């Protein structure tokens, strides 16, 4: 039952966790350069970004696409950090 969507990289990941991982990996400034939306470039915060992304499907799709594109890089970086 746990693996009902084995090919979906977003399965089991909340939008909040996804956003926190992207911010941790890129930082707000670089994230705003990757996806030019105001909630990332002007006084960014997790809570304001979550509110915007939940109401704006096109922005959420871009954030999810960036996460999927970089998931391998982020996982490799976290594994390296665990070894240190």
Phi and psi restraints in degrees (range 20) as a CNS / XPLOR table:
assign (resid 1 and name C) (resid 2 and name N)
       (resid 2 and name CA) (resid 2 and name C) 1.0 -65.6 20.0 2
assign (resid 2 and name N) (resid 2 and name CA)
       (resid 2 and name C) (resid 3 and name N) 1.0 -34.1 20.0 2
assign (resid 2 and name C) (resid 3 and name N)
       (resid 3 and name CA) (resid 3 and name C) 1.0 -101.2 20.0 2
assign (resid 3 and name N) (resid 3 and name CA)
       (resid 3 and name C) (resid 4 and name N) 1.0 44.4 20.0 2
assign (resid 3 and name C) (resid 4 and name N)
       (resid 4 and name CA) (resid 4 and name C) 1.0 -71.3 20.0 2
assign (resid 4 and name N) (resid 4 and name CA)
       (resid 4 and name C) (resid 5 and name N) 1.0 -22.3 20.0 2
assign (resid 4 and name C) (resid 5 and name N)
       (resid 5 and name CA) (resid 5 and name C) 1.0 -129.4 20.0 2
assign (resid 5 and name N) (resid 5 and name CA)
       (resid 5 and name C) (resid 6 and name N) 1.0 64.2 20.0 2
assign (resid 5 and name C) (resid 6 and name N)
       (resid 6 and name CA) (resid 6 and name C) 1.0 -65.8 20.0 2
assign (resid 6 and name N) (resid 6 and name CA)
       (resid 6 and name C) (resid 7 and name N) 1.0 -22.3 20.0 2
assign (resid 6 and name C) (resid 7 and name N)
       (resid 7 and name CA) (resid 7 and name C) 1.0 -96.1 20.0 2
assign (resid 7 and name N) (resid 7 and name CA)
       (resid 7 and name C) (resid 8 and name N) 1.0 3.3 20.0 2
assign (resid 7 and name C) (resid 8 and name N)
       (resid 8 and name CA) (resid 8 and name C) 1.0 -99.3 20.0 2
assign (resid 8 and name N) (resid 8 and name CA)
       (resid 8 and name C) (resid 9 and name N) 1.0 107.8 20.0 2
assign (resid 8 and name C) (resid 9 and name N)
       (resid 9 and name CA) (resid 9 and name C) 1.0 -68.0 20.0 2
assign (resid 9 and name N) (resid 9 and name CA)
       (resid 9 and name C) (resid 10 and name N) 1.0 -14.4 20.0 2
assign (resid 9 and name C) (resid 10 and name N)
       (resid 10 and name CA) (resid 10 and name C) 1.0 -94.4 20.0 2
assign (resid 10 and name N) (resid 10 and name CA)
       (resid 10 and name C) (resid 11 and name N) 1.0 -5.1 20.0 2
assign (resid 10 and name C) (resid 11 and name N)
       (resid 11 and name CA) (resid 11 and name C) 1.0 -62.8 20.0 2
assign (resid 11 and name N) (resid 11 and name CA)
       (resid 11 and name C) (resid 12 and name N) 1.0 126.1 20.0 2
assign (resid 11 and name C) (resid 12 and name N)
       (resid 12 and name CA) (resid 12 and name C) 1.0 85.1 20.0 2
assign (resid 12 and name N) (resid 12 and name CA)
       (resid 12 and name C) (resid 13 and name N) 1.0 1.4 20.0 2
assign (resid 12 and name C) (resid 13 and name N)
       (resid 13 and name CA) (resid 13 and name C) 1.0 -109.3 20.0 2
assign (resid 13 and name N) (resid 13 and name CA)
       (resid 13 and name C) (resid 14 and name N) 1.0 123.0 20.0 2
assign (resid 13 and name C) (resid 14 and name N)
       (resid 14 and name CA) (resid 14 and name C) 1.0 -77.2 20.0 2
assign (resid 14 and name N) (resid 14 and name CA)
       (resid 14 and name C) (resid 15 and name N) 1.0 158.6 20.0 2
assign (resid 14 and name C) (resid 15 and name N)
       (resid 15 and name CA) (resid 15 and name C) 1.0 -60.7 20.0 2
assign (resid 15 and name N) (resid 15 and name CA)
       (resid 15 and name C) (resid 16 and name N) 1.0 -36.7 20.0 2
assign (resid 15 and name C) (resid 16 and name N)
       (resid 16 and name CA) (resid 16 and name C) 1.0 -63.9 20.0 2
assign (resid 16 and name N) (resid 16 and name CA)
       (resid 16 and name C) (resid 17 and name N) 1.0 -46.6 20.0 2
assign (resid 16 and name C) (resid 17 and name N)
       (resid 17 and name CA) (resid 17 and name C) 1.0 -64.5 20.0 2
assign (resid 17 and name N) (resid 17 and name CA)
       (resid 17 and name C) (resid 18 and name N) 1.0 -40.4 20.0 2
assign (resid 17 and name C) (resid 18 and name N)
       (resid 18 and name CA) (resid 18 and name C) 1.0 -59.5 20.0 2
assign (resid 18 and name N) (resid 18 and name CA)
       (resid 18 and name C) (resid 19 and name N) 1.0 -47.6 20.0 2
assign (resid 18 and name C) (resid 19 and name N)
       (resid 19 and name CA) (resid 19 and name C) 1.0 -64.6 20.0 2
assign (resid 19 and name N) (resid 19 and name CA)
       (resid 19 and name C) (resid 20 and name N) 1.0 -42.8 20.0 2
assign (resid 19 and name C) (resid 20 and name N)
       (resid 20 and name CA) (resid 20 and name C) 1.0 -61.4 20.0 2
assign (resid 20 and name N) (resid 20 and name CA)
       (resid 20 and name C) (resid 21 and name N) 1.0 -39.3 20.0 2
assign (resid 20 and name C) (resid 21 and name N)
       (resid 21 and name CA) (resid 21 and name C) 1.0 -65.8 20.0 2
assign (resid 21 and name N) (resid 21 and name CA)
       (resid 21 and name C) (resid 22 and name N) 1.0 -41.4 20.0 2
assign (resid 21 and name C) (resid 22 and name N)
       (resid 22 and name CA) (resid 22 and name C) 1.0 -65.2 20.0 2
assign (resid 22 and name N) (resid 22 and name CA)
       (resid 22 and name C) (resid 23 and name N) 1.0 -42.0 20.0 2
assign (resid 22 and name C) (resid 23 and name N)
       (resid 23 and name CA) (resid 23 and name C) 1.0 -65.5 20.0 2
assign (resid 23 and name N) (resid 23 and name CA)
       (resid 23 and name C) (resid 24 and name N) 1.0 -40.2 20.0 2
assign (resid 23 and name C) (resid 24 and name N)
       (resid 24 and name CA) (resid 24 and name C) 1.0 -63.6 20.0 2
assign (resid 24 and name N) (resid 24 and name CA)
       (resid 24 and name C) (resid 25 and name N) 1.0 -39.3 20.0 2
assign (resid 24 and name C) (resid 25 and name N)
       (resid 25 and name CA) (resid 25 and name C) 1.0 -75.7 20.0 2
assign (resid 25 and name N) (resid 25 and name CA)
       (resid 25 and name C) (resid 26 and name N) 1.0 -49.4 20.0 2
assign (resid 25 and name C) (resid 26 and name N)
       (resid 26 and name CA) (resid 26 and name C) 1.0 -94.9 20.0 2
assign (resid 26 and name N) (resid 26 and name CA)
       (resid 26 and name C) (resid 27 and name N) 1.0 -37.0 20.0 2
assign (resid 26 and name C) (resid 27 and name N)
       (resid 27 and name CA) (resid 27 and name C) 1.0 86.3 20.0 2
assign (resid 27 and name N) (resid 27 and name CA)
       (resid 27 and name C) (resid 28 and name N) 1.0 159.3 20.0 2
assign (resid 27 and name C) (resid 28 and name N)
       (resid 28 and name CA) (resid 28 and name C) 1.0 -62.8 20.0 2
assign (resid 28 and name N) (resid 28 and name CA)
       (resid 28 and name C) (resid 29 and name N) 1.0 -43.5 20.0 2
assign (resid 28 and name C) (resid 29 and name N)
       (resid 29 and name CA) (resid 29 and name C) 1.0 -62.1 20.0 2
assign (resid 29 and name N) (resid 29 and name CA)
       (resid 29 and name C) (resid 30 and name N) 1.0 -49.1 20.0 2
assign (resid 29 and name C) (resid 30 and name N)
       (resid 30 and name CA) (resid 30 and name C) 1.0 -68.2 20.0 2
assign (resid 30 and name N) (resid 30 and name CA)
       (resid 30 and name C) (resid 31 and name N) 1.0 -34.8 20.0 2
assign (resid 30 and name C) (resid 31 and name N)
       (resid 31 and name CA) (resid 31 and name C) 1.0 -64.4 20.0 2
assign (resid 31 and name N) (resid 31 and name CA)
       (resid 31 and name C) (resid 32 and name N) 1.0 -40.0 20.0 2
assign (resid 31 and name C) (resid 32 and name N)
       (resid 32 and name CA) (resid 32 and name C) 1.0 -65.2 20.0 2
assign (resid 32 and name N) (resid 32 and name CA)
       (resid 32 and name C) (resid 33 and name N) 1.0 -29.2 20.0 2
assign (resid 32 and name C) (resid 33 and name N)
       (resid 33 and name CA) (resid 33 and name C) 1.0 -75.0 20.0 2
assign (resid 33 and name N) (resid 33 and name CA)
       (resid 33 and name C) (resid 34 and name N) 1.0 -36.9 20.0 2
assign (resid 33 and name C) (resid 34 and name N)
       (resid 34 and name CA) (resid 34 and name C) 1.0 -68.6 20.0 2
assign (resid 34 and name N) (resid 34 and name CA)
       (resid 34 and name C) (resid 35 and name N) 1.0 -45.0 20.0 2
assign (resid 34 and name C) (resid 35 and name N)
       (resid 35 and name CA) (resid 35 and name C) 1.0 -129.4 20.0 2
assign (resid 35 and name N) (resid 35 and name CA)
       (resid 35 and name C) (resid 36 and name N) 1.0 104.4 20.0 2
assign (resid 35 and name C) (resid 36 and name N)
       (resid 36 and name CA) (resid 36 and name C) 1.0 -81.9 20.0 2
assign (resid 36 and name N) (resid 36 and name CA)
       (resid 36 and name C) (resid 37 and name N) 1.0 82.8 20.0 2
assign (resid 36 and name C) (resid 37 and name N)
       (resid 37 and name CA) (resid 37 and name C) 1.0 -127.4 20.0 2
assign (resid 37 and name N) (resid 37 and name CA)
       (resid 37 and name C) (resid 38 and name N) 1.0 145.3 20.0 2
assign (resid 37 and name C) (resid 38 and name N)
       (resid 38 and name CA) (resid 38 and name C) 1.0 -57.3 20.0 2
assign (resid 38 and name N) (resid 38 and name CA)
       (resid 38 and name C) (resid 39 and name N) 1.0 -35.7 20.0 2
assign (resid 38 and name C) (resid 39 and name N)
       (resid 39 and name CA) (resid 39 and name C) 1.0 -66.6 20.0 2
assign (resid 39 and name N) (resid 39 and name CA)
       (resid 39 and name C) (resid 40 and name N) 1.0 -14.5 20.0 2
assign (resid 39 and name C) (resid 40 and name N)
       (resid 40 and name CA) (resid 40 and name C) 1.0 -98.8 20.0 2
assign (resid 40 and name N) (resid 40 and name CA)
       (resid 40 and name C) (resid 41 and name N) 1.0 -20.2 20.0 2
assign (resid 40 and name C) (resid 41 and name N)
       (resid 41 and name CA) (resid 41 and name C) 1.0 -107.6 20.0 2
assign (resid 41 and name N) (resid 41 and name CA)
       (resid 41 and name C) (resid 42 and name N) 1.0 -20.9 20.0 2
assign (resid 41 and name C) (resid 42 and name N)
       (resid 42 and name CA) (resid 42 and name C) 1.0 -124.4 20.0 2
assign (resid 42 and name N) (resid 42 and name CA)
       (resid 42 and name C) (resid 43 and name N) 1.0 108.2 20.0 2
assign (resid 42 and name C) (resid 43 and name N)
       (resid 43 and name CA) (resid 43 and name C) 1.0 50.3 20.0 2
assign (resid 43 and name N) (resid 43 and name CA)
       (resid 43 and name C) (resid 44 and name N) 1.0 59.1 20.0 2
assign (resid 43 and name C) (resid 44 and name N)
       (resid 44 and name CA) (resid 44 and name C) 1.0 -72.2 20.0 2
assign (resid 44 and name N) (resid 44 and name CA)
       (resid 44 and name C) (resid 45 and name N) 1.0 146.8 20.0 2
assign (resid 44 and name C) (resid 45 and name N)
       (resid 45 and name CA) (resid 45 and name C) 1.0 -153.0 20.0 2
assign (resid 45 and name N) (resid 45 and name CA)
       (resid 45 and name C) (resid 46 and name N) 1.0 158.8 20.0 2
assign (resid 45 and name C) (resid 46 and name N)
       (resid 46 and name CA) (resid 46 and name C) 1.0 -62.3 20.0 2
assign (resid 46 and name N) (resid 46 and name CA)
       (resid 46 and name C) (resid 47 and name N) 1.0 -46.8 20.0 2
assign (resid 46 and name C) (resid 47 and name N)
       (resid 47 and name CA) (resid 47 and name C) 1.0 -64.5 20.0 2
assign (resid 47 and name N) (resid 47 and name CA)
       (resid 47 and name C) (resid 48 and name N) 1.0 -43.9 20.0 2
assign (resid 47 and name C) (resid 48 and name N)
       (resid 48 and name CA) (resid 48 and name C) 1.0 -68.5 20.0 2
assign (resid 48 and name N) (resid 48 and name CA)
       (resid 48 and name C) (resid 49 and name N) 1.0 -35.9 20.0 2
assign (resid 48 and name C) (resid 49 and name N)
       (resid 49 and name CA) (resid 49 and name C) 1.0 -67.2 20.0 2
assign (resid 49 and name N) (resid 49 and name CA)
       (resid 49 and name C) (resid 50 and name N) 1.0 -40.8 20.0 2
assign (resid 49 and name C) (resid 50 and name N)
       (resid 50 and name CA) (resid 50 and name C) 1.0 -62.4 20.0 2
assign (resid 50 and name N) (resid 50 and name CA)
       (resid 50 and name C) (resid 51 and name N) 1.0 -43.3 20.0 2
assign (resid 50 and name C) (resid 51 and name N)
       (resid 51 and name CA) (resid 51 and name C) 1.0 -58.9 20.0 2
assign (resid 51 and name N) (resid 51 and name CA)
       (resid 51 and name C) (resid 52 and name N) 1.0 -46.2 20.0 2
assign (resid 51 and name C) (resid 52 and name N)
       (resid 52 and name CA) (resid 52 and name C) 1.0 -65.7 20.0 2
assign (resid 52 and name N) (resid 52 and name CA)
       (resid 52 and name C) (resid 53 and name N) 1.0 -46.8 20.0 2
assign (resid 52 and name C) (resid 53 and name N)
       (resid 53 and name CA) (resid 53 and name C) 1.0 -65.4 20.0 2
assign (resid 53 and name N) (resid 53 and name CA)
       (resid 53 and name C) (resid 54 and name N) 1.0 -33.3 20.0 2
assign (resid 53 and name C) (resid 54 and name N)
       (resid 54 and name CA) (resid 54 and name C) 1.0 -70.8 20.0 2
assign (resid 54 and name N) (resid 54 and name CA)
       (resid 54 and name C) (resid 55 and name N) 1.0 -27.1 20.0 2
assign (resid 54 and name C) (resid 55 and name N)
       (resid 55 and name CA) (resid 55 and name C) 1.0 -94.3 20.0 2
assign (resid 55 and name N) (resid 55 and name CA)
       (resid 55 and name C) (resid 56 and name N) 1.0 -12.3 20.0 2
assign (resid 55 and name C) (resid 56 and name N)
       (resid 56 and name CA) (resid 56 and name C) 1.0 -125.2 20.0 2
assign (resid 56 and name N) (resid 56 and name CA)
       (resid 56 and name C) (resid 57 and name N) 1.0 94.0 20.0 2
assign (resid 56 and name C) (resid 57 and name N)
       (resid 57 and name CA) (resid 57 and name C) 1.0 -57.8 20.0 2
assign (resid 57 and name N) (resid 57 and name CA)
       (resid 57 and name C) (resid 58 and name N) 1.0 -39.7 20.0 2
assign (resid 57 and name C) (resid 58 and name N)
       (resid 58 and name CA) (resid 58 and name C) 1.0 -64.7 20.0 2
assign (resid 58 and name N) (resid 58 and name CA)
       (resid 58 and name C) (resid 59 and name N) 1.0 -37.5 20.0 2
assign (resid 58 and name C) (resid 59 and name N)
       (resid 59 and name CA) (resid 59 and name C) 1.0 -70.3 20.0 2
assign (resid 59 and name N) (resid 59 and name CA)
       (resid 59 and name C) (resid 60 and name N) 1.0 -41.3 20.0 2
assign (resid 59 and name C) (resid 60 and name N)
       (resid 60 and name CA) (resid 60 and name C) 1.0 -62.2 20.0 2
assign (resid 60 and name N) (resid 60 and name CA)
       (resid 60 and name C) (resid 61 and name N) 1.0 -40.4 20.0 2
assign (resid 60 and name C) (resid 61 and name N)
       (resid 61 and name CA) (resid 61 and name C) 1.0 -61.3 20.0 2
assign (resid 61 and name N) (resid 61 and name CA)
       (resid 61 and name C) (resid 62 and name N) 1.0 -40.2 20.0 2
assign (resid 61 and name C) (resid 62 and name N)
       (resid 62 and name CA) (resid 62 and name C) 1.0 -65.8 20.0 2
assign (resid 62 and name N) (resid 62 and name CA)
       (resid 62 and name C) (resid 63 and name N) 1.0 -41.5 20.0 2
assign (resid 62 and name C) (resid 63 and name N)
       (resid 63 and name CA) (resid 63 and name C) 1.0 -65.5 20.0 2
assign (resid 63 and name N) (resid 63 and name CA)
       (resid 63 and name C) (resid 64 and name N) 1.0 -44.3 20.0 2
assign (resid 63 and name C) (resid 64 and name N)
       (resid 64 and name CA) (resid 64 and name C) 1.0 -64.0 20.0 2
assign (resid 64 and name N) (resid 64 and name CA)
       (resid 64 and name C) (resid 65 and name N) 1.0 -38.9 20.0 2
assign (resid 64 and name C) (resid 65 and name N)
       (resid 65 and name CA) (resid 65 and name C) 1.0 -65.1 20.0 2
assign (resid 65 and name N) (resid 65 and name CA)
       (resid 65 and name C) (resid 66 and name N) 1.0 -40.3 20.0 2
assign (resid 65 and name C) (resid 66 and name N)
       (resid 66 and name CA) (resid 66 and name C) 1.0 -64.0 20.0 2
assign (resid 66 and name N) (resid 66 and name CA)
       (resid 66 and name C) (resid 67 and name N) 1.0 -42.0 20.0 2
assign (resid 66 and name C) (resid 67 and name N)
       (resid 67 and name CA) (resid 67 and name C) 1.0 -61.0 20.0 2
assign (resid 67 and name N) (resid 67 and name CA)
       (resid 67 and name C) (resid 68 and name N) 1.0 -46.2 20.0 2
assign (resid 67 and name C) (resid 68 and name N)
       (resid 68 and name CA) (resid 68 and name C) 1.0 -63.9 20.0 2
assign (resid 68 and name N) (resid 68 and name CA)
       (resid 68 and name C) (resid 69 and name N) 1.0 -40.5 20.0 2
assign (resid 68 and name C) (resid 69 and name N)
       (resid 69 and name CA) (resid 69 and name C) 1.0 -65.0 20.0 2
assign (resid 69 and name N) (resid 69 and name CA)
       (resid 69 and name C) (resid 70 and name N) 1.0 -31.6 20.0 2
assign (resid 69 and name C) (resid 70 and name N)
       (resid 70 and name CA) (resid 70 and name C) 1.0 -106.3 20.0 2
assign (resid 70 and name N) (resid 70 and name CA)
       (resid 70 and name C) (resid 71 and name N) 1.0 5.5 20.0 2
assign (resid 70 and name C) (resid 71 and name N)
       (resid 71 and name CA) (resid 71 and name C) 1.0 -60.3 20.0 2
assign (resid 71 and name N) (resid 71 and name CA)
       (resid 71 and name C) (resid 72 and name N) 1.0 -40.4 20.0 2
assign (resid 71 and name C) (resid 72 and name N)
       (resid 72 and name CA) (resid 72 and name C) 1.0 -64.4 20.0 2
assign (resid 72 and name N) (resid 72 and name CA)
       (resid 72 and name C) (resid 73 and name N) 1.0 -42.0 20.0 2
assign (resid 72 and name C) (resid 73 and name N)
       (resid 73 and name CA) (resid 73 and name C) 1.0 -65.0 20.0 2
assign (resid 73 and name N) (resid 73 and name CA)
       (resid 73 and name C) (resid 74 and name N) 1.0 -44.2 20.0 2
assign (resid 73 and name C) (resid 74 and name N)
       (resid 74 and name CA) (resid 74 and name C) 1.0 -65.5 20.0 2
assign (resid 74 and name N) (resid 74 and name CA)
       (resid 74 and name C) (resid 75 and name N) 1.0 -40.1 20.0 2
assign (resid 74 and name C) (resid 75 and name N)
       (resid 75 and name CA) (resid 75 and name C) 1.0 -66.4 20.0 2
assign (resid 75 and name N) (resid 75 and name CA)
       (resid 75 and name C) (resid 76 and name N) 1.0 -39.8 20.0 2
assign (resid 75 and name C) (resid 76 and name N)
       (resid 76 and name CA) (resid 76 and name C) 1.0 -64.0 20.0 2
assign (resid 76 and name N) (resid 76 and name CA)
       (resid 76 and name C) (resid 77 and name N) 1.0 -41.6 20.0 2
assign (resid 76 and name C) (resid 77 and name N)
       (resid 77 and name CA) (resid 77 and name C) 1.0 -64.3 20.0 2
assign (resid 77 and name N) (resid 77 and name CA)
       (resid 77 and name C) (resid 78 and name N) 1.0 -41.6 20.0 2
assign (resid 77 and name C) (resid 78 and name N)
       (resid 78 and name CA) (resid 78 and name C) 1.0 -68.3 20.0 2
assign (resid 78 and name N) (resid 78 and name CA)
       (resid 78 and name C) (resid 79 and name N) 1.0 -33.5 20.0 2
assign (resid 78 and name C) (resid 79 and name N)
       (resid 79 and name CA) (resid 79 and name C) 1.0 -67.3 20.0 2
assign (resid 79 and name N) (resid 79 and name CA)
       (resid 79 and name C) (resid 80 and name N) 1.0 -38.3 20.0 2
assign (resid 79 and name C) (resid 80 and name N)
       (resid 80 and name CA) (resid 80 and name C) 1.0 -64.9 20.0 2
assign (resid 80 and name N) (resid 80 and name CA)
       (resid 80 and name C) (resid 81 and name N) 1.0 -38.9 20.0 2
assign (resid 80 and name C) (resid 81 and name N)
       (resid 81 and name CA) (resid 81 and name C) 1.0 -66.1 20.0 2
assign (resid 81 and name N) (resid 81 and name CA)
       (resid 81 and name C) (resid 82 and name N) 1.0 -34.7 20.0 2
assign (resid 81 and name C) (resid 82 and name N)
       (resid 82 and name CA) (resid 82 and name C) 1.0 -67.7 20.0 2
assign (resid 82 and name N) (resid 82 and name CA)
       (resid 82 and name C) (resid 83 and name N) 1.0 -31.4 20.0 2
assign (resid 82 and name C) (resid 83 and name N)
       (resid 83 and name CA) (resid 83 and name C) 1.0 -74.7 20.0 2
assign (resid 83 and name N) (resid 83 and name CA)
       (resid 83 and name C) (resid 84 and name N) 1.0 -26.4 20.0 2
